Amino acid sequence: LGHHVITLTAWLHYGLGVTIEQITAIFGYHFQTRLTPGGLIDAWRRLAEVLQAWYEQIGDQARSSARLHADETGWRVRGLTCWLWCFANGQVCYYLIDRNRGSPVLQAFFGEAFDGILLHDFWTAYESIDVADRQYCLVHLLRELEKVDQHNDAAAWQVFAKTLRRLLRDGIRLRKRSDFTPEKYQSRILRLGRRLDALIAADVDDPDARRLLKRLRRTGDHLFTFLDYPQIPFENNFAERQIRPAVILRKNSQSNHSDRGARTQAVLMSIYRTLRLRGHDPLQTIADALRTYLQTGQLPPLPAP
C-alpha cells in the first residue's frame, strides 16, 4: 500500500471513527482497490511504530505547556475495562489508554509536578498532581446543581443551590465583560472570594447541600482561577471536544481487541489531532514524513504550529 492510502485509511479510522468494514467497502466500491482488515491493521501498527517519536514529543510538549486540559472516558481492551485519558491544549492533544483511572496514571504522565495550570473536572485523582495552579470546570458544577434540582425540592437545598448558582454566574459574567482585566476588577474578584468563603462556612441540613459543601471546602481555592488568568476558561469543554472523536470510535469499533491495538490507537489519534490543531494537513504531512523516513532512515521533527 502507498503512503497516501495508509495515511488516509488511518485518518478515516482513528480520526473520524469509520469502521474497518466501511473502509474496505469504500475502497473496494469507489476506488476499485481491494483492502483486507488484516492488511490495514498491520499497516496501521507499522505506521504507529514509525511515528512513535512524534507521539513522545507530543507528550513532552504537553507536560511542559503553560496550561493543559485533562479528561478521561471509559474504554475496553480485550474486553477488559480501561480508561482513555486525554491531555490537550491549543497545540497538542495526547491520548493514553490504561487499566487505571486513578492517580498512578497521572503521576506516571506528569512525573513529580506540572509547572502550569491544569483544567479538569472534579474527579479527585487530579488533585494528586502538584500543579502551579488549577481550574475546576464550573460547567460540571452547574450541571450537578440542575441534576439535583430534578429530585430535591427541599427549601434548604433550593436556598443553597440558588446562592451557589448566582455566585458562579456572577463570576462568569464578570469574566465576559469586554473590558475585563484582573487588575481593573480586583475588588470585585475579592468580593466573590468572600461570598464563597461565607457559603462554605455555612451549616445546612440538606444532605445534597452538605455533600457539595464538602466538595467546595476541598476545591474552593480553585473555582475562580480563571479570573486571575485571562487566558484560562472557566470550563473544560476543550478536553471534552478533543475526546469526543474517541467516543465515536468506541461506539463504532468496540474499542480495542489487543494491547498493541490500544497502543496504536493512542499514538495515531494523538498525532492526527495534534497536526489538525497546528493547522497542518495530516494526510500530506504524514505521507511526506514517511517518504523522508524511507529515504534517510530518520523521522523529520514534529511540525511546529
Sequence and secondary structure as in RCSB ss.txt:
>XXXX:A:sequence
LGHHVITLTAWLHYGLGVTIEQITAIFGYHFQTRLTPGGLIDAWRRLAEVLQAWYEQIGDQARSSARLHADETGW
RVRGLTCWLWCFANGQVCYYLIDRNRGSPVLQAFFGEAFDGILLHDFWTAYESIDVADRQYCLVHLLRELEKVDQ
HNDAAAWQVFAKTLRRLLRDGIRLRKRSDFTPEKYQSRILRLGRRLDALIAADVDDPDARRLLKRLRRTGDHLFT
FLDYPQIPFENNFAERQIRPAVILRKNSQSNHSDRGARTQAVLMSIYRTLRLRGHDPLQTIADALRTYLQTGQLP
PLPAP
>XXXX:A:secstr
  HHHHHHHHIIIIIT   HHHHHHHHHHHS     HHHHHHHHHHHHHHTHHHHHHHHHHHHTSSEEEEEEEEE
EETTEEEEEEEEE SS EEEEEES  SHHHHHHHHTT EEEEEEE S GGGGGS EEEEEE HHHHHHHHHHHHT
T   HHHHHHHHHHHHHHHHHHHHHTSTT  TTTTHHHHHHHHHHHHHHHH     HHHHHHHHHHHHHGGGSSG
GGT TT  SS HHHHHHHHHHHHHHHHH SBSSHHHHHHHHHHHHHHHHHHHTT  HHHHHHHHHHHHHHHSS  
     
